[in-house]
């Protein structure tokens, strides 16, 4: 197995006027965080997940609570949003949403999110 402390990152954008990113492949490593830039329009973050890259589902935990984070205030700070990797076991690909399924929030400008992954035992 590879060194569990080696972090791998990739980026995904949410376009201006949109609330959902394109697909980002998680690969064999576990999602452990999402870096959100300062130009983020204030909103929660929720996720869609796929095990095959074709069928997409809302990502919820065993209590049917959306996996993500509550509202992040945009405009001044960047954030590292820690993600519990145990809630994403088996997920092959993700889409990141600004807002929730019921209330998506369009981003005022294009935002580039950094997806942070590493092996977690």
C-alpha angles and dihedrals in degrees: 000000000000123000105287092213096060108106121211123197138189133173135234129183133219105206123230108273092022134098104197129064125220118258119294119196113231094192122189095322124086122252107243103164151357122219110214118198127231092250090068114131107233108271145120120263121234131168141224116208137200132188092196106026090246109070116054127201136178108261110235134159127238091281091055090250115144113254110235134065138291121255119323114203110232132207105055115034136046116220139210104211109201113219124202101235093203089071091060103048110143095017111134100179139015141199117204118220129202103222126354135304090259095042113025115187118215116223116239092216134016110280126201114212122196115220112210120203138171138155112278120189 
